[in-house]
Each structure stands twice: as structure tokens, then as C-alpha cells.
Amino acid sequence: MGAGRRGTRSLGVLGPGKPEEIARPKSWIPSTPQIMEVMLGPPVCRFPLKEDVDEYVKLGHEEQQKRLQAIIKKIDLDSDGFLTESELSSWIQMSFKHYAMQEAKQQFVEYDKNSDDTVTWDEYNIQMYDRVIDFDENTALDDAEEESFRKLHLKDKKRFEKANQDSGPGLSLEEFIAFEHPEEVDYMTEFVIQEALEEHDKNGDGFVSLEEFLGDYRWDPTANEDPEWILVEKDRFVNDYDKDNDGRLDPQELLPWVVPNNQGIAQEEALHLIDEMDLNGDKKLSEEEILENPDLFLTSEATDYGRQLHDDYFYHDEL
């Protein structure tokens, strides 16, 4: 599974119940790990699973090489016979987006219970929790886990409503993609930024300071230095996000933090492939260099661990 693809937010189910029932869960709430999965998505595999690697091995050697050569030609945008870091990175990002869209389309069919080409908020709840959940926006719950879930559920509802551009009874496929992948849709950008400010901008000045960025962390006056994770986060704040070096994140600087794109992952993988496969030190890859060590290329995100060899979207045009 490619590292750039996000999984479905999955919490399991509430148990048996009729779809028309309105559930205000009091005795059941997702456990903390389940809540974290909603917040962060399921763990992402950065290494090839055995079944992914085995897929391309099933092809005969001649067909495998033929499809790989077709993919190499498509990555080579300027047709100069070499793959640069930029070309590899662009290809990997395109692959991430393609599979994210494909998975969203598959999810859409699963969520669309009555097959009317729209997904309603009730259908979304039924798919996620086996029943419709309704929380009062203005009433906090006493239990900490229940309150965390209530807030997350209300955030999902707000994003669902924002994705619904035509205010219809449900989301079309395009709107569902905007709901599942707001980072891919321009009209969701402002909503994502505003949601982040509401959560992190504690003093309401329209920016996120380093202290707000670090959240509930409190400096220990007796410690000689900060924990390693704090040093890492501070470095990200200063060097990755705070582009104008004013000690705070403005709305545009917030975006790469709250909705990370796949550019960094793709660039890292492109540099890794060039470092490992570039035999003559010219900082780019020729077809010959790739075919000299095809397994490395086929077990990387450049081919989604060989998955692209079984997807004619990636290789068919050149055959």
C-alpha cells in the first residue's frame, strides 16, 4: 500500500440496531486507539507487504520488463531518456492521488446504501457505526472519551456539510471525494484552515504560535533540555512551516501542517531511488540503470510496490 494514501476512518460498529434509530451513545464509545485512528487514520505501511511484492512476480519476465519499460517512458516527461528527481517525485505524487481517488470511488459505492448515486449523512453513519448518531452541538458530555468522540463526529458532520456544494440531500461522487480528501479539492481549503484555527488558535489572534502548535505540552523547569520529540516538533515549526520566520503560522502556513500533501514523501522516495540506483553519479536514472536492479524499483513507491504493473492506467498507453 502506498504511503500517500489515506485509509477510511473506521471505528467499528455500535452493535445491532435499526438504521432509522437515532443513537445518542452513552454506554458505548470508541476506545482511545479507535479515536486516534479517526484523528490520524490507520497506520500506514511504508514497506511493501509480501502480497504486494508477489503480484508483479506472477508476471512472466518478458511481460514484467515490457510493462516496466512502458512505465519508465511515462515517468520521463521530457523524453530525454533519464528520470530526474522532479520527474520521479511528480509520478509518485500522481500515483498517490490516483489510488486515493480510486479508493474513494469504491467507498462511495459501499456508503451509497440505496444506490441512488448520492451518499447522505445517515448513510455515512450507517456505514461507519451501523446506525445514525446524533449529538447536540451545545451539550458537552461528562465522560472524556465520549466527549472526544462527540467533537470528532461533529467535525465530520461540518466537513460533510461543507463538501455538499449544492445543498442537496447527499453527496455526489465528486463531493464525497471532497469530504474524504479535502486536501485534493480547492473549495475545501478555507474550511480546513478555519477548522484548524478553531482548534489550535487559543488566543483568537488568527495565528498559531509555537506554544499553540505544541498543544498541551508544558516545559519542565527542572529539566536540562526538552524531550527529543519537542525538539523535532520545534524544528518542523521553524524550518518547515514558518516560512516568513515571524514565530507564528498564518492561515496559509497552517495548510501544509493540518493537511499534509505527499510532496515530501515523494521527494524522499525519489532521492532514495536515485541514491541507490544511480550507477554513474549523474543524479538521474536511465532505463538501463533501472533494469540493472529492477526489484528495487518494483518494491518502491515509484510503482506502488509493483501494483502499477497490474493497472493499465499506468502502463497501457505505451504498449
C-alpha positions in Angstrom: 0.0 0.0 0.0 1.4 3.4 -1.0 2.3 5.7 1.9 0.4 8.6 0.5 -3.0 7.0 0.6 -5.2 7.6 3.5 -7.5 4.8 4.7 -11.1 5.1 5.6 -11.9 6.4 9.0 -13.0 3.2 10.8 -14.3 2.9 14.3 -16.0 -0.4 14.1 -19.8 -0.6 14.8 -22.1 0.3 17.6 -23.8 -3.1 17.5 -27.1 -4.2 16.2 -29.7 -1.6 15.6 -32.2 -0.5 13.0 -31.0 2.1 10.5 -33.8 4.5 11.4 -32.9 4.6 15.0 -31.2 7.8 16.4 -28.4 6.8 18.7 -27.0 9.1 21.4 -24.4 6.7 22.7 -23.9 6.8 26.4 -22.8 3.3 27.3 -20.7 2.8 24.2 -18.0 4.9 22.8 -14.9 4.1 20.7 -11.8 3.3 22.7 -8.9 5.7 22.7 -7.0 3.8 20.0 -10.1 3.9 17.8 -10.5 7.6 18.4 -6.8 8.1 17.4 -7.5 6.2 14.2 -10.2 8.6 13.4 -7.9 11.5 14.0 -4.9 10.2 12.3 -6.1 7.5 10.0 -5.0 3.9 10.3 -1.3 3.1 10.4 0.3 3.4 7.0 2.7 0.8 5.7 5.9 2.3 4.4 7.3 -1.1 3.4 6.0 -3.5 0.8 3.7 -6.2 2.0 4.5 -9.7 0.7 1.3 -9.9 -1.3 2.1 -6.6 -3.0 5.6 -7.8 -4.0 4.3 -11.2 -5.1 1.9 -9.6 -7.6 4.4 -8.4 -10.1 6.5 -11.6 -9.7 3.5 -13.5 -11.1 4.1 -11.8 -14.5 6.4 -13.5 -16.9 9.9 -11.9 -17.1 9.3 -10.6 -20.6 5.9 -9.1 -19.8 7.2 -7.7 -16.5 10.0 -5.9 -18.3 7.8 -4.7 -21.0 5.4 -3.1 -18.6 8.2 -1.6 -16.5 9.7 -0.1 -19.6 6.3 1.5 -20.5 6.1 3.0 -17.0 9.6 4.4 -17.3 8.7 6.1 -20.5 5.7 7.7 -18.9 7.7 8.9 -16.0 10.2 10.5 -18.4 8.1 13.6 -19.1 10.7 15.3 -21.4 11.6 12.1 -23.2 15.3 12.6 -22.8 15.9 9.0 -21.7 16.5 9.9 -18.0 14.4 10.1 -14.9 15.2 13.1 -12.7 14.2 13.6 -9.1 11.5 16.0 -10.2 10.0 13.5 -12.7 10.1 10.7 -10.2 8.5 12.8 -7.5 5.7 14.0 -9.8 5.0 10.5 -10.8 4.8 9.2 -7.3 2.5 12.1 -6.2 0.3 11.3 -9.2 0.2 7.7 -8.2 -0.8 8.6 -4.7 -3.7 10.8 -5.9 -4.9 8.2 -8.4 -5.2 5.4 -5.8 -6.7 7.8 -3.3 -9.4 8.7 -5.8 -10.0 5.0 -6.8 -10.4 4.1 -3.1 -12.8 6.9 -2.6 -14.9 5.7 -5.5 -15.0 2.2 -4.0 -16.0 3.6 -0.6 -18.8 5.7 -2.3 -20.4 2.6 -3.6 -20.3 1.0 -0.1 -21.7 4.1 1.6 -24.5 4.6 -1.0 -26.9 2.1 0.6 -29.9 2.7 -1.7 -27.8 3.1 -4.9 -29.1 6.5 -5.9 -25.7 7.9 -6.7 -25.6 10.1 -3.5 -24.4 9.4 0.0 -26.5 11.0 2.7 -25.3 11.8 6.2 -27.5 9.0 7.5 -25.9 6.5 5.1 -22.4 7.7 6.1 -23.3 7.0 9.8 -24.9 3.6 9.0 -21.7 2.5 7.1 -19.5 3.8 9.9 -21.4 2.9 13.0 -24.3 0.7 11.9 -26.8 3.3 12.9 -27.4 7.1 12.8 -25.7 9.0 15.5 -26.9 12.5 16.6 -25.0 14.7 19.1 -26.2 18.0 20.5 -23.7 20.6 19.3 -24.2 22.7 22.5 -24.1 19.9 25.1 -20.7 18.6 26.2 -20.5 15.0 27.6 -19.1 14.3 31.1 -17.1 11.3 30.0 -13.8 12.3 28.4 -13.8 9.6 25.7 -17.4 10.2 24.8 -16.7 14.0 24.6 -13.7 13.4 22.3 -15.8 11.2 20.1 -18.7 13.8 20.1 -16.3 16.5 18.9 -14.8 14.3 16.2 -18.2 13.3 15.0 -19.4 16.9 14.9 -16.3 17.9 12.9 -17.0 15.1 10.4 -20.6 16.5 10.1 -19.3 20.0 9.4 -16.9 18.8 6.8 -19.7 16.7 5.2 -21.9 19.8 5.0 -19.1 21.9 3.5 -18.4 19.3 0.9 -22.1 19.3 -0.1 -21.8 22.2 -2.5 -25.3 22.1 -3.9 -27.0 21.6 -0.5 -28.7 18.5 -1.9 -29.9 15.6 0.2 -26.5 13.9 0.0 -23.0 14.0 -1.6 -22.3 13.2 -5.2 -19.2 11.2 -6.0 -17.2 14.5 -6.5 -18.5 15.9 -3.3 -17.8 12.6 -1.4 -14.2 12.8 -2.7 -14.0 16.4 -1.3 -15.3 15.1 2.0 -12.8 12.2 2.2 -9.8 14.1 0.7 -10.3 17.8 1.3 -6.6 18.3 0.5 -7.3 17.5 -3.1 -10.2 20.0 -3.6 -9.7 23.7 -3.7 -13.1 24.7 -2.4 -12.4 22.8 0.9 -9.1 24.7 1.6 -10.7 27.6 3.5 -12.8 25.3 5.6 -9.8 23.2 6.6 -7.8 26.2 7.6 -10.7 27.7 9.7 -11.2 24.3 11.4 -7.5 24.2 12.3 -7.6 27.8 13.7 -10.7 27.0 15.8 -8.8 24.0 17.3 -5.3 25.5 17.8 -5.6 29.3 17.9 -6.3 29.5 21.7 -5.9 33.3 21.9 -8.0 34.1 18.8 -5.4 36.2 17.1 -5.8 34.4 13.8 -2.4 32.7 14.0 -0.9 29.6 15.7 2.1 30.3 17.9 4.8 27.7 18.7 3.1 27.2 22.1 -0.2 26.6 20.4 1.5 24.4 17.9 2.9 22.2 20.7 -0.5 21.9 22.3 -0.7 20.9 26.0 3.0 20.4 26.4 4.4 22.2 29.5 8.1 22.9 29.8 9.7 21.3 32.9 11.7 24.0 34.7 13.9 21.3 36.3 14.9 19.6 33.0 18.2 20.5 31.4 16.7 20.2 27.9 13.4 19.5 26.1 12.4 15.9 25.2 13.5 14.8 21.8 10.0 14.9 20.3 9.7 18.5 21.3 13.0 19.3 19.6 11.7 17.6 16.4 8.4 19.5 16.5 10.2 22.8 17.1 12.4 22.1 14.1 9.4 21.4 12.0 7.7 24.6 13.1 10.7 26.7 12.4 12.1 25.1 9.2 9.1 23.5 7.5 6.1 25.7 8.3 7.0 29.2 9.5 8.1 30.4 6.1 8.3 34.1 7.0 10.1 33.4 10.3 7.8 35.6 12.4 7.4 32.9 15.1 3.8 32.1 14.2 1.8 30.3 11.5 -0.6 32.3 9.4 -3.5 30.6 7.6 -1.5 29.7 4.5 1.4 28.4 6.6 -1.1 26.2 8.5 -2.2 24.3 5.5 0.8 22.1 5.0 0.6 21.2 8.6 -3.1 20.3 9.0 -3.4 18.8 5.5 0.0 17.4 4.6 0.4 16.7 0.9 2.5 13.9 -0.4 5.3 16.1 -1.9 7.8 15.5 0.9 7.2 11.7 0.9 7.5 11.6 -2.9 10.7 13.7 -2.9 12.2 11.5 -0.2 11.5 8.3 -2.2 12.8 9.8 -5.5 16.1 10.8 -3.8 16.4 7.4 -2.2 15.9 5.6 -5.6 18.5 7.8 -7.3 20.9 7.4 -4.4 20.6 3.6 -4.6 20.3 3.0 -8.4 22.4 5.8 -10.0 25.5 3.9 -11.2 27.3 6.7 -12.9 26.7 9.5 -10.4 24.8 11.9 -12.7 21.9 12.2 -10.2 19.3 10.7 -12.5 18.3 7.3 -13.7 18.5 5.8 -17.1 16.4 2.8 -18.2 19.5 0.7 -18.2 20.2 1.6 -14.6 16.7 0.7 -13.5 16.7 -2.6 -15.4 20.1 -3.4 -13.8 18.2 -3.6 -10.5 14.5 -3.8 -11.3 13.5 -5.4 -8.0 14.5 -2.2 -6.1 12.3 -0.1 -8.4 9.4 -2.5 -8.3 9.4 -2.7 -4.5 9.2 1.1 -4.2 6.6 3.8 -4.2 7.6 4.6 -7.8 5.5 1.6 -8.9 3.4 1.4 -5.7 5.3 -1.8 -4.9 4.6 -3.3 -8.3 0.9 -2.6 -8.2 1.2 -0.3 -11.3 2.3 -3.3 -13.4 -1.3 -4.7 -12.9 -3.0 -1.4 -13.6 -3.2 -0.4 -17.2 -3.9 3.2 -16.2 -0.1 3.4 -15.7 1.4 1.2 -18.4 -1.2 0.7 -21.2 -0.6 3.9 -23.3 2.9 2.8 -24.2 2.2 -0.8 -25.0 
